[in-house]
C-alpha cells in the first residue's frame, strides 16, 4: 500500500550517486541459501535474440552491415545464485563497430568468462547474408539471402570451438517421377509432368580456420547445381527446367553430393548435413542426414 509521503511519479531529475548504487538490492548475487531447486551447475545461462547492426567482411574486401540477432551465455557454478545478464549485452556492445571475425568472437568469449567469473562461455550471431545472383539466361540480377549463424564456444581450459550454420535453398527434381513421366509419354502418348520441390540443405561446419560465407555458397552451388532463382524471365524459367532435368536428385543424393564437396575443404574440420525435400507428391517431407564421421565429432 502506497503511503501519502511516498512519491507516486517518476522523477527525471533524480541523480544516482555511487552510495545510492551501493544501496540497491542485489538478489542475483545472493547467497547459495537463496537458490531455488537443486543446487547444481547450469551449462548455459544468458540472453537470447538481442539485436544490433554488425559489420561482416566479404571475399571481395568490402564490408556489409547486417542486422544481427545475438545469443550470449556463460556457465553457472553450483552455489551461485545467478549472473549479471545485462553485462553480456554491455560487453558485446564494445565491439559493435568492429569487423566481426573469429578473433573478435574469441576475445568476446574470453571477456564473458572474465566479466562474469564463469568457466565456459558461448556466443551465436544469426543474420541473413545478401549476394547478388545473375539470372540464368536473361540480363537480370537479384539478391539471394542466405541464413547464417556464427557460433563460438570456449571451455574451461580456454579452448575455442568455431562453427558456421548455413542454409541453402535449392530445387530437387525426382528421378523416379521423371522416368515414370517419360514412360507414360513413350508408351501411351500421355502428357505427364515430373515433380520437383523446393528443398533446403542445413549445414553445420566446425572450422579449423575462418571461411568466407561466399565460399560456403560456392560449395553448395557446386554440389547441388539447382539453387532457386531470384529474378526470372521466360528464358530463365526454361533454363531452370533444363537445369532440374540435368541434375535430378533424391534426398540421399543431395546429402552425398554436399558431403563430397565439403570434404575437399581443409578449413572445415567436421560437418553435419541435413537435406529436406519438401515433397510436392507426398504430404510429408523426405529427409537425409549425414555427418563427416570424425571420432567424437558432430552427430
C-alpha positions in Angstrom: 0.0 0.0 0.0 1.4 3.4 -1.0 1.5 5.9 1.9 0.9 9.6 1.5 4.6 10.6 1.9 5.8 8.3 -1.0 6.2 9.9 -4.4 3.8 8.3 -7.0 5.6 9.5 -10.1 8.9 9.0 -11.9 11.4 11.8 -11.2 13.6 12.5 -14.2 15.8 14.9 -12.2 16.9 12.3 -9.7 20.7 11.8 -9.8 22.2 8.4 -8.9 25.3 8.6 -6.7 27.8 5.9 -6.0 26.5 5.5 -2.5 23.0 5.1 -3.8 24.1 2.4 -6.3 25.7 0.5 -3.5 22.4 0.6 -1.5 20.5 -1.1 -4.3 19.5 -4.8 -3.5 21.3 -7.5 -5.5 19.4 -10.7 -5.5 21.2 -12.3 -8.4 24.4 -12.4 -6.4 22.7 -13.5 -3.3 23.8 -16.4 -1.0 23.5 -20.0 -2.1 20.8 -20.4 0.6 18.5 -18.4 -1.7 18.8 -20.9 -4.6 15.5 -22.4 -5.7 15.5 -26.0 -6.7 18.6 -28.3 -7.0 21.9 -26.6 -6.2 23.7 -27.9 -9.3 25.8 -26.3 -12.1 24.0 -24.9 -15.1 25.7 -25.3 -18.5 24.3 -22.1 -20.1 22.7 -19.0 -18.6 22.3 -15.8 -20.5 20.2 -13.8 -23.0 18.9 -14.6 -26.5 18.0 -12.6 -29.5 19.3 -9.1 -28.6 19.7 -7.3 -31.9 22.2 -4.8 -33.3 23.8 -4.0 -36.7 27.2 -5.6 -37.0 29.8 -5.4 -39.8 31.0 -8.5 -41.7 33.9 -9.0 -44.1 33.2 -10.2 -47.7 35.5 -12.1 -50.0 35.8 -9.0 -52.2 37.2 -6.9 -49.4 34.0 -4.9 -48.9 32.1 -4.6 -45.6 28.4 -5.4 -45.0 26.5 -4.0 -42.1 23.7 -6.5 -41.2 21.0 -6.7 -38.6 22.2 -9.5 -36.3 20.5 -11.5 -33.5 22.9 -12.3 -30.7 22.7 -15.1 -28.2 25.2 -14.9 -25.3 25.6 -17.4 -22.4 28.0 -18.4 -19.7 28.1 -21.4 -17.4 26.9 -21.1 -13.8 28.6 -23.0 -10.9 26.7 -24.7 -8.1 26.3 -22.4 -5.1 25.9 -19.3 -7.3 22.5 -17.7 -7.4 22.8 -16.0 -10.9 24.7 -13.8 -13.2 24.6 -10.1 -14.3 22.8 -10.8 -17.6 22.9 -7.2 -18.8 26.7 -7.4 -18.7 26.5 -9.9 -21.6 24.9 -7.2 -23.8 27.1 -4.4 -22.5 30.2 -6.3 -23.2 29.1 -7.1 -26.7 28.3 -3.5 -27.5 32.0 -2.7 -27.0 32.5 -4.5 -30.4 29.6 -3.0 -32.3 31.9 -1.0 -34.5 34.4 -3.9 -35.1 34.6 -6.0 -38.2 33.3 -9.4 -37.0 35.6 -12.3 -37.5 36.8 -15.3 -35.5 39.4 -13.4 -33.5 36.8 -10.9 -32.3 34.5 -13.8 -31.3 37.3 -15.4 -29.3 38.0 -12.1 -27.5 34.3 -11.7 -26.7 34.2 -15.3 -25.2 37.3 -14.6 -23.1 35.6 -11.3 -21.9 32.4 -13.1 -21.0 34.3 -15.6 -18.9 36.3 -12.9 -17.1 33.4 -10.4 -16.6 31.0 -13.0 -15.3 33.5 -15.2 -13.5 32.4 -18.3 -15.4 34.2 -21.4 -16.6 32.6 -21.6 -20.0 31.2 -19.1 -22.5 29.1 -19.2 -25.7 28.0 -16.8 -28.4 26.0 -17.1 -31.5 25.3 -14.5 -34.2 22.4 -15.0 -36.6 21.9 -12.9 -39.8 20.8 -13.0 -43.4 23.7 -12.5 -45.8 22.8 -11.0 -49.2 24.5 -11.9 -52.5 23.6 -10.6 -56.0 22.7 -13.6 -58.2 22.6 -13.5 -62.0 19.6 -14.9 -63.8 20.3 -18.0 -65.9 19.8 -16.5 -69.4 18.5 -13.0 -69.2 20.4 -9.9 -68.1 18.6 -9.6 -64.7 20.1 -9.7 -61.2 18.5 -10.1 -57.8 19.5 -10.5 -54.2 19.6 -14.0 -52.8 19.6 -14.2 -49.0 21.4 -16.9 -47.0 20.7 -17.5 -43.4 23.9 -17.8 -41.5 24.8 -18.4 -37.8 28.3 -18.0 -36.5 28.8 -19.8 -33.2 31.7 -19.9 -30.7 32.2 -21.9 -27.5 35.1 -21.6 -25.1 35.6 -24.3 -22.5 37.1 -24.3 -19.0 40.7 -24.6 -20.4 40.2 -21.6 -22.8 39.9 -23.9 -25.9 37.6 -22.4 -28.5 35.4 -24.3 -31.0 34.1 -22.4 -34.0 31.0 -23.3 -36.0 29.1 -22.0 -39.1 25.5 -22.9 -39.6 24.3 -22.3 -43.1 21.1 -22.8 -45.1 20.9 -23.3 -48.8 17.7 -23.4 -50.8 17.5 -25.4 -54.0 15.2 -27.4 -56.2 15.1 -31.2 -56.4 13.6 -33.0 -59.4 12.7 -36.6 -58.6 14.5 -39.1 -60.9 11.7 -41.7 -60.4 9.0 -39.2 -61.3 11.0 -38.2 -64.5 11.3 -41.9 -65.6 7.6 -42.5 -65.0 6.6 -39.4 -66.9 8.8 -40.4 -69.8 7.3 -43.9 -69.8 3.8 -42.5 -70.0 4.8 -40.3 -72.9 6.6 -43.0 -74.8 4.2 -45.9 -74.2 0.8 -44.2 -74.2 1.5 -40.7 -75.6 0.2 -39.2 -72.4 1.5 -35.8 -71.2 3.0 -36.2 -67.7 4.9 -33.7 -65.6 7.7 -34.9 -63.3 7.5 -33.4 -59.9 10.1 -31.3 -58.2 10.1 -29.3 -55.0 11.8 -26.5 -53.0 14.4 -28.1 -50.8 16.8 -26.9 -48.1 20.2 -28.1 -47.1 21.1 -27.3 -43.5 24.9 -27.4 -42.9 26.8 -27.2 -39.6 30.5 -26.9 -40.2 33.1 -26.9 -37.4 36.0 -24.8 -38.7 39.8 -25.2 -38.4 40.1 -21.6 -39.6 37.8 -18.8 -40.9 35.9 -19.3 -44.1 34.1 -16.7 -46.1 30.3 -17.1 -46.4 30.7 -16.7 -50.2 33.0 -19.8 -50.1 30.2 -21.8 -48.4 27.7 -20.6 -51.0 30.1 -21.8 -53.8 30.4 -25.2 -52.1 26.6 -25.7 -52.0 26.1 -24.4 -55.6 28.8 -26.7 -56.9 27.4 -29.7 -55.1 23.7 -29.2 -55.9 23.6 -27.0 -59.0 19.9 -26.2 -58.8 19.7 -23.2 -56.5 16.4 -21.4 -56.6 16.2 -18.3 -58.7 15.6 -14.6 -57.8 14.7 -12.7 -61.0 13.2 -14.7 -63.8 12.0 -14.1 -67.4 10.6 -16.9 -69.6 14.0 -17.8 -70.9 15.2 -18.2 -67.3 12.3 -20.4 -66.4 13.0 -22.6 -69.3 16.7 -22.8 -68.4 15.8 -23.7 -64.8 13.6 -26.6 -66.1 16.5 -27.8 -68.2 18.8 -27.5 -65.1 16.5 -29.6 -63.0 16.4 -32.2 -65.7 20.2 -32.3 -65.9 20.6 -32.5 -62.1 17.8 -34.8 -60.9 18.4 -35.9 -57.3 16.8 -38.0 -54.5 17.3 -36.6 -51.0 20.1 -39.1 -50.3 21.9 -38.0 -53.5 21.8 -34.4 -52.2 23.4 -35.3 -48.9 26.2 -37.3 -50.5 26.9 -34.5 -53.1 27.3 -31.9 -50.3 29.4 -34.4 -48.3 31.7 -34.9 -51.3 32.1 -31.1 -51.8 32.7 -30.1 -48.1 35.1 -33.0 -47.6 37.5 -31.3 -50.0 38.0 -28.1 -47.9 40.7 -28.4 -45.3 39.4 -25.4 -43.5 36.4 -27.5 -42.4 37.3 -29.8 -39.5 33.9 -31.5 -39.3 30.4 -31.2 -40.7 26.8 -32.3 -40.3 24.4 -32.1 -43.3 20.6 -32.3 -43.2 18.7 -32.2 -46.5 15.0 -31.6 -46.5 13.0 -32.2 -49.7 9.5 -30.6 -49.1 7.6 -33.1 -51.2 5.1 -32.0 -53.8 3.9 -35.6 -54.3 3.6 -36.6 -50.6 2.1 -34.7 -47.6 5.3 -35.4 -45.7 8.9 -34.3 -46.3 11.9 -36.5 -47.3 15.0 -36.2 -45.1 18.6 -37.3 -45.3 21.2 -36.6 -42.6 24.9 -37.3 -42.8 28.0 -36.4 -40.8 31.7 -36.5 -41.7 32.3 -39.2 -39.2 35.1 -37.6 -37.1 35.5 -39.6 -33.8 33.8 -37.7 -31.1 32.6 -35.1 -33.6 29.2 -33.9 -34.8 26.4 -36.4 -34.9 
